């Protein structure tokens, strides 16, 4: 087999692993749909490269409002690699206790919300504390991890707890320990990770299941759609409507947050 064939074969195994999780995916989607139908949001968080799955959920073509993408640049700004805003700092910060609390201080959380927290290892402090805080606020947490890798990894927390310890439901990307899936002759370390393939597939399964539930409930989502599919006029209409709905949902996350002011009483 060529190395491309090896990688694609491993990806087929990942898809089989995801297929076996359909009942869990459907349960998570039901929770997400319930939040969206209640006018609330599904908080989606990932640090490091898990940011990819956050942005895959929303906003992009084939996506719809109802998801709150929480992406901190200090934890996800990778393109500079070294120097100011480099990767070393980002990897340090995602293990600073208390940062998750500072992030979520910006939102007026409700038990009607749900959350999807993504971390391949499930061991870094910030995503683990995000899930912990969500649960303390009565929010159901769906964790997206790489099960084999998480089980083989040590938590950065002193109590040893991982993301899966603060999850109401756990989904598995299906990637192997260490993530990289291809062995090259003469190279002593594997290359080509698989968790992004599995993570993106799960995110889009969740999206499809949620869209179906919303439609069945009489609230079909306004999906960002390409002009090549729906025509330019309809594409603009959907774009504006979806973004405005996102703004309206997000407004609820801010209007009663934190310390009351006279403005709060005017709402």
NORURUR-V516483 format. One record per residue. RES is the residue in one letter. SS is DSSP state (h for helix, s for strand, l for the rest). OMEGA is omega in whole degrees, -180 to 180 (NA if undefined). Layout:
BEGIN
RES,SS,OMEGA / RES,SS,OMEGA
END
This chain:
BEGIN
X,l,173 / X,l,180 / X,h,175 / X,h,179 / X,h,177 / X,h,-179 / X,h,-179 / X,h,176 / X,h,177 / X,h,179 / X,h,176 / X,h,177 / X,h,177 / X,h,-179 / X,h,176 / X,h,178 / X,h,179 / X,h,-180 / X,h,-180 / X,l,-178 / X,l,-176 / X,h,179 / X,h,179 / X,h,178 / X,h,179 / X,h,177 / X,h,178 / X,h,180 / X,h,178 / X,h,177 / X,h,-180 / X,h,-180 / X,h,179 / X,h,178 / X,h,-177 / X,h,179 / X,h,178 / X,l,-180 / X,l,-180 / X,l,-175 / X,l,171 / X,s,179 / X,s,-179 / X,s,-176 / X,s,171 / X,s,175 / X,l,-179 / X,h,-178 / X,h,175 / X,h,174 / X,h,-178 / X,h,-178 / X,h,177 / X,h,-178 / X,h,175 / X,h,179 / X,h,-178 / X,l,2 / X,l,173 / X,l,178 / X,l,-179 / X,l,-179 / X,l,-176 / X,s,-177 / X,l,-179 / X,l,-179 / X,s,180 / X,s,-178 / X,s,-180 / X,s,-178 / X,l,179 / X,l,-179 / X,h,-178 / X,h,-179 / X,h,-169 / X,h,-174 / X,l,-167 / X,l,-167 / X,l,177 / X,l,175 / X,l,179 / X,l,-178 / X,l,179 / X,l,-178 / X,l,-177 / X,l,-176 / X,h,179 / X,h,180 / X,h,-179 / X,h,-180 / X,h,176 / X,h,-175 / X,h,-178 / X,l,174 / X,l,176 / X,l,179 / X,l,179 / X,l,-179 / X,h,179 / X,h,179 / X,h,178 / X,h,179 / X,h,-175 / X,h,174 / X,l,-178 / X,l,-173 / X,l,174 / X,l,-174 / X,l,179 / X,l,178 / X,l,174 / X,l,176 / X,l,168 / X,s,-178 / X,s,170 / X,s,-180 / X,s,-173 / X,s,176 / X,l,-176 / X,l,-180 / X,l,-177 / X,l,-174 / X,l,-179 / X,l,-168 / X,h,-174 / X,h,178 / X,h,178 / X,h,179 / X,h,175 / X,h,-180 / X,h,180 / X,h,-179 / X,h,177 / X,h,-179 / X,h,179 / X,h,178 / X,l,177 / X,l,-178 / X,l,177 / X,s,-176 / X,s,171 / X,s,179 / X,s,175 / X,s,-176 / X,s,167 / X,l,-168 / X,h,-178 / X,h,-179 / X,h,180 / X,h,-179 / X,h,-179 / X,h,-175 / X,l,179 / X,l,178 / X,l,175 / X,l,178 / X,l,-180 / X,l,180 / X,l,176 / X,l,-177 / X,l,-179 / X,l,179 / X,h,-178 / X,h,178 / X,h,-180 / X,h,-179 / X,l,174 / X,l,179 / X,s,-177 / X,s,174 / X,s,-172 / X,s,178 / X,l,180 / X,l,179 / X,l,-178 / X,l,172 / X,l,-179 / X,l,174 / X,l,-177 / X,s,-167 / X,s,-175 / X,s,176 / X,l,-179 / X,l,178 / X,l,179 / X,l,179 / X,l,-172 / X,l,177 / X,l,179 / X,l,180 / X,s,173 / X,s,-180 / X,s,-179 / X,l,-174 / X,h,179 / X,h,177 / X,h,-180 / X,h,-179 / X,h,180 / X,h,178 / X,h,180 / X,h,179 / X,h,-178 / X,h,171 / X,h,177 / X,h,-180 / X,h,-178 / X,h,-180 / X,h,179 / X,h,179 / X,h,179 / X,h,180 / X,h,179 / X,h,180 / X,h,178 / X,h,179 / X,l,179 / X,l,179 / X,l,-179 / X,l,-177 / X,l,174 / X,l,-171 / X,s,175 / X,l,-172 / X,l,-178 / X,l,177 / X,h,180 / X,h,-179 / X,h,-172 / X,h,-176 / X,l,-173 / X,h,-178 / X,h,180 / X,h,179 / X,h,178 / X,h,180 / X,h,180 / X,h,179 / X,h,-178 / X,h,-178 / X,h,-179 / X,h,-179 / X,h,177 / X,h,177 / X,h,178 / X,h,179 / X,h,-180 / X,h,179 / X,h,-178 / X,h,179 / X,h,179 / X,h,180 / X,h,-175 / X,h,-165 / X,l,179 / X,l,-175 / X,l,168 / X,l,-174 / X,l,-180 / X,l,174 / X,l,180 / X,h,178 / X,h,179 / X,h,-178 / X,h,-180 / X,h,-178 / X,l,NA
END
